Amino acid sequence: MAATQQTRDVPFTADDMFSLVAGIEHYPEFLPWCAACRIRKREVEGGNEVLTADMIVAYKMFREQFTSRVSLNKPERLVDVHYVEGPFKYLANKWQFEELPDGGCRIHFYIDFEFRSLMLQKMMNGVFAKAFSRMMQAFIDEAEKRFVTSTPAA
């Protein structure tokens, strides 16, 4: 079992950050170790958009595909990921974005998972905290590219 949660304040709106995390088809463009992502199905359940998506994660000689159901609750700015199939015993992942009174937003990120393979689990335990910090930073770096407009030189 490997679980972590992080909270980060960023200078971007909660809606922009929700939109960035909800755009999973773009993950291979900027997210470390995400080799491919494909949305199999889009539907609406209880007012939320729900995606069934396949993701291929690759790191050195490790390459695994898994399928998740991703519930996008736009009014609450909540992205809730549930594991469907692949190399895990289980996987739970949540993102929530909270507007800050002075601008920007607070990102709440939680992930908990366990691989079926003891070897994969042991390998991941060694790099888990560092890997997820790097993932969080990749989203922030991408937000900077997308949402910060550069001012022309005077």
VMD Tcl script that draws the C-alpha trace (Angstrom):
set ca {
  {0.00 0.00 0.00}
  {1.34 3.40 -1.00}
  {-0.63 6.53 -0.19}
  {0.20 10.19 -0.26}
  {-1.56 13.49 -0.23}
  {-0.27 16.91 -1.12}
  {-1.64 20.40 -0.88}
  {-0.17 23.19 -2.96}
  {-1.19 26.82 -3.50}
  {-0.74 28.04 -7.06}
  {-1.40 31.37 -8.82}
  {-3.92 29.84 -11.26}
  {-7.70 29.74 -10.98}
  {-9.42 26.63 -9.65}
  {-11.35 26.36 -12.93}
  {-8.13 26.44 -14.98}
  {-6.48 23.78 -12.82}
  {-9.61 21.61 -12.88}
  {-9.64 21.91 -16.66}
  {-5.96 20.96 -16.92}
  {-6.33 17.85 -14.75}
  {-9.62 16.88 -16.45}
  {-7.91 16.97 -19.88}
  {-6.38 13.53 -19.49}
  {-5.99 13.03 -23.23}
  {-3.19 15.64 -23.05}
  {-1.21 13.94 -20.25}
  {1.37 12.34 -22.59}
  {2.38 15.85 -23.72}
  {3.68 16.88 -20.29}
  {3.29 14.23 -17.59}
  {6.42 12.20 -16.76}
  {6.09 8.48 -17.37}
  {2.75 8.83 -19.20}
  {3.46 7.20 -22.55}
  {-0.14 7.22 -23.85}
  {-3.70 7.97 -22.82}
  {-6.92 7.11 -24.62}
  {-10.49 7.87 -23.68}
  {-12.67 4.83 -24.39}
  {-16.00 6.26 -23.36}
  {-17.63 9.53 -22.26}
  {-20.95 9.61 -20.46}
  {-22.90 11.70 -17.97}
  {-23.88 10.29 -14.57}
  {-25.57 12.37 -11.90}
  {-24.64 15.57 -13.68}
  {-20.92 14.68 -13.83}
  {-18.98 13.81 -16.95}
  {-17.53 10.32 -16.51}
  {-14.66 9.07 -18.65}
  {-13.39 5.54 -19.04}
  {-9.74 5.89 -20.00}
  {-6.67 3.76 -20.66}
  {-3.26 5.02 -19.65}
  {0.14 3.51 -20.39}
  {2.81 4.31 -17.82}
  {6.43 3.68 -18.76}
  {9.58 4.03 -16.67}
  {12.86 2.41 -17.73}
  {11.95 -1.24 -18.44}
  {8.59 -0.98 -16.68}
  {5.57 -0.48 -18.97}
  {2.01 -1.05 -17.78}
  {-1.46 -0.20 -19.03}
  {-4.42 0.36 -16.77}
  {-8.02 1.49 -17.12}
  {-9.80 3.98 -14.86}
  {-13.19 5.64 -14.55}
  {-12.71 9.35 -14.06}
  {-15.60 11.37 -12.64}
  {-15.41 15.10 -13.38}
  {-17.52 17.17 -10.98}
  {-17.08 20.65 -12.43}
  {-19.24 22.60 -9.90}
  {-17.19 21.18 -7.01}
  {-13.96 21.21 -9.05}
  {-13.37 17.58 -8.10}
  {-11.68 14.89 -10.20}
  {-12.28 11.43 -8.74}
  {-10.46 8.44 -10.27}
  {-11.51 4.82 -9.73}
  {-9.53 1.83 -10.89}
  {-11.12 -0.58 -13.37}
  {-8.41 -3.00 -14.56}
  {-4.67 -3.43 -14.91}
  {-1.66 -4.19 -12.70}
  {-3.10 -2.85 -9.43}
  {-4.95 -4.48 -6.57}
  {-6.58 -1.06 -6.18}
  {-6.08 2.57 -7.11}
  {-7.86 5.63 -5.73}
  {-6.97 9.15 -6.79}
  {-8.63 12.53 -6.10}
  {-7.93 16.10 -7.09}
  {-9.86 19.03 -5.68}
  {-9.31 22.71 -6.44}
  {-10.29 25.44 -4.01}
  {-10.35 29.16 -4.91}
  {-8.24 31.29 -2.57}
  {-9.56 34.66 -1.37}
  {-6.51 36.58 -2.62}
  {-6.42 34.85 -6.03}
  {-5.06 31.55 -7.20}
  {-6.17 28.22 -5.84}
  {-5.27 25.45 -3.46}
  {-4.74 22.01 -4.98}
  {-5.65 19.00 -2.84}
  {-4.19 15.80 -4.32}
  {-4.58 12.30 -2.91}
  {-3.50 8.94 -4.29}
  {-3.51 5.45 -2.82}
  {-2.65 2.27 -4.67}
  {-1.17 -1.19 -4.43}
  {0.25 -3.28 -7.26}
  {-0.67 -6.94 -7.64}
  {3.03 -7.69 -8.17}
  {5.14 -7.54 -5.02}
  {8.19 -6.71 -7.16}
  {6.47 -3.68 -8.74}
  {5.20 -2.56 -5.34}
  {8.67 -2.73 -3.79}
  {10.16 -0.86 -6.75}
  {7.50 1.86 -6.53}
  {7.76 2.22 -2.75}
  {11.36 3.37 -3.20}
  {10.45 6.26 -5.50}
  {6.82 6.89 -4.57}
  {7.02 10.27 -2.80}
  {9.50 11.69 -5.28}
  {7.47 10.47 -8.27}
  {4.24 12.06 -7.11}
  {5.93 15.33 -6.19}
  {7.33 15.36 -9.72}
  {3.85 14.67 -11.14}
  {2.33 17.54 -9.16}
  {5.12 19.83 -10.39}
  {4.49 18.72 -13.99}
  {0.88 19.92 -13.72}
  {1.99 23.24 -12.24}
  {4.63 23.69 -14.95}
  {2.02 22.95 -17.63}
  {-0.38 25.45 -16.04}
  {2.37 28.06 -16.24}
  {2.79 27.38 -19.96}
  {-0.96 27.47 -20.65}
  {-2.29 30.15 -18.36}
  {0.47 32.72 -17.90}
  {0.50 35.31 -20.63}
  {3.85 36.93 -21.13}
  {3.90 40.70 -21.24}
  {5.68 42.27 -24.20}
  {8.98 43.99 -23.49}
  {8.74 47.77 -23.22}
}
mol new
graphics top color blue
foreach p $ca { graphics top sphere $p radius 0.5 }
foreach p [lrange $ca 0 end-1] q [lrange $ca 1 end] { graphics top cylinder $p $q radius 0.2 }
display resetview
